[in-house]
Amino acid sequence: MRAHASVLHLDLDAFFAAVEQRDKPSLRGKPVVVGGVGGRGVVSTASYEARVYGVRSAMSTREARARCPHAAYLSGRFEAYRSTSAKVMAVLRDCSPLVEPLSLDEAFVDLAQAGLPDLEVATVTALAEEIRARVREATGGLTASVGIASSKFLAKIASDLRKPDGLVVIEPGTELALLRPLHVSVIPGVGPATVERLRRAGVHTVEELERVSQDELVRLVGKAQGQGLFQLARAEDDRPVVADRETKSVSVEGTYEHDLTDRLQMSAIVTRQAGEVAKRLRSSGLSGRTVTIKVRLYDFTTLNRSSTLPAPTDDPATIARLARALLEDLDTSGGVRLLGVGVSGLADWIQEDLFAATGEDDTPDTGTTADEPAPEEPEQAGARWRNATWAPGMDVVHAEHGRGWVWGSGKGVVTVRFETAETPPGPVRTFRADDPGLERWRPPSEEQPAEQ
């Protein structure tokens, strides 16, 4: 560990749902669930109002609706999340040159490189309060929970202790005193299966874990995890904060609170992850030849399987088809704790992929993964396609009524609530799905170039 509490971890609170509540005044203070809205959809993020009813990430949307039927179920708007995240990361990089983003809504910051006069607790606390205020201002009111400690491990734990909108600084010398009473599940990678194994060995708290020898931990949970648990139980973590590096691959993965066992659900998750990977490739002007899936089983065994194409692609259907095929070859009957899809062998050019799937039935459902919203589809002509793309939560604009968002759609109609982040809660109107006056709205920076 460092001699000073100089590693900061920032985590935006219920990020996707918070962005939706910010941009949709009628949803403020009400339950909001972002994720797949189809029959096999998965919850990505639940607002704190929805969590009161037991809704959580990685839960099936079907179960979430049963627990909280009055919540707003939205399919997600990745561009809104990405642009908001960029503002947060800009605030962090203005404070320190060493910022390590972990996802859209969280990052580590090395305060030792922040140019502070000292690294005393009062100094880093003041900077953290300034960062939280600047994040709130830059994002239009979003809150962030922050932890500061002498290591990455402890900083991340600290940021979880007073959610939402909290700040915890673990003073040097107090790390073990804070850590020991906590349940073992606070340690990253300790999910339900590992918790159960430790429980059977009489281990419930970090203090009890600290008393177990390394050899015994290896016997209980395997070599890699056993060695890691032995170190973290003693607050030993010397990993540095690593700033952005050259992109060698693009990937999306999610770790789930409860092991996944439903093959259809897993197939839907990797399909949505493939779509998000494709979207990120396209936004960076990249393509890739090798599709890889990462699967961590219930016993913490991690499997990686890859398939390489004859030419690079950024096609979501192609990436999804290969990812699902790779998943089908694995035995996941015991349960899966992590799923991920990645593309490597990157290039800055695309060749028409003769093997790309073209039919709509290639995608199992219209939901999202447990950690990312569904990728947005390109505009196409025709009432059938327009009706299919009116996803709940989508930004739209009407020639007569102005800007709003899709409340719901189906059976040839679409219902819109007309409001924005800058207006009071607005009225609701219903239109034919092919109403020529209604179209998707994009911020000016997202406008697509005209076709040649």
C-alpha positions, 0 to 999 in steps of 0.5 A: 500500500501507499504511504498516503491515501492517494488513489481515488475511485469515482463511481457514478450513482445508478448511471444509466437510470440517472441520465434518463431521470435527468433528461425526462422530468416526469421520471424524476423521483420515480422507479426507472429500469434500463435494459432489455424490454423484450421477453428475454431482456436483462436489467442493466441499471435500476434507479434507487427508487426501483431498488427498493422493490428488489430490482437489480442489475442482471435480473431478468426484465420479466422478474423486474416487472413482477417486482416493480410493475409501475416502473418505467422500462427503457431500452437505453440510449448509449450516445447519451451515456457516452457523452455524459461519461466523456464530461466526467472523464474530462473533469477527472483528467483536469485534476490528474494526468493519471486517470484509468477509466474502468467503464462509462461510469467509474474510474481510478484517479492517481492523486499523487500526480494531481499537483497537490501541496501535500497528500494529507487527508484534509487536502485529498478530501477537499479535492474530492469534494471539488471533483464531486461538485464539478461532476454534478455541474458538468453532468446536469445534476448527476451524483457520484460516490467517491472513495480514497485510500492507499490502494485501488482495492481499498478505494473501490471498497470505500466508494461503495460504503456510503452510496449514493452520493457519498465520500469516504476517505480511508486514512493510512493505518486504518485500512485493516481495522475498516476491512476486517469486520466487512463481509467477504463479498466486498472483495472483488471476484467473491461472488455467491459461489465463492461466498458459499465455499467460504461459508462452509469453511466457517469464513464470513468476514474478512477478519476470518478470511485473514486467519486462513492460510494461503494453502487452505485458500488455494484448496478451497477456491483454486490457485489464482483466486486463493492467492489473490484472496490471501493478499487482499484479506491483508489489504495488500494491493500495489497495482498502479493507476494506468492511464489510457493505452493504445487500443489493441482490442475492443471488448464488453463484459459483465459480472453477475451477482447471481450465476447465470444458468439460462442458455437463452439468457446467456445467448441474448447477453452475448448478442447485445455485447456483440452489438455494443462492441460493433458500435464502439468499433465503428465510433473509432473507425476500426474493424477486427478479424478475431472474435473472442468470448470470455466465460468465467464459470461458477468455480472461477475457472475462466475460459476464452474461445476465439474465431478468426474471420478472413477479413476484418468486420464491424458488423454486429450480426457477424460478431454476434453469430460467432460469439453465440457459436463459441458459447454453444461449444462450452459447458455452462451447466454449472453456472456462469458468473462473467460473460464477455465479447471482444474483437481484436486483430484491429484494422482501420478498414472494412471489407464487405463481409460475405458471411454477415447474417442478414435476417431479423431472426438472427437476433434472439431478442431486443434486450440488452446485456446486464451492463450495457444498453442496446446499440441503436439501429440505422434508420431505414424507410418503411412503416414496418421498420419505423415501428420496430425502431420506436424503442422505449426511451428513444429521443424523438422530435415531432414536426408540430409538438417538438422534442420528446421521448418514446413512452411505448409502441406497438400495434401500429402506434407510438406514444410519446411524452413531449419533454426534455431535461430543460422543460417541466413534465410534458404531455403525452400524445399517441401517433401512427407508427408511420406518422411522417411528422415523427422522427428520431432526434439526434444531437447536432454532433450525432447527425449522420452525413447525407448519403452520396 
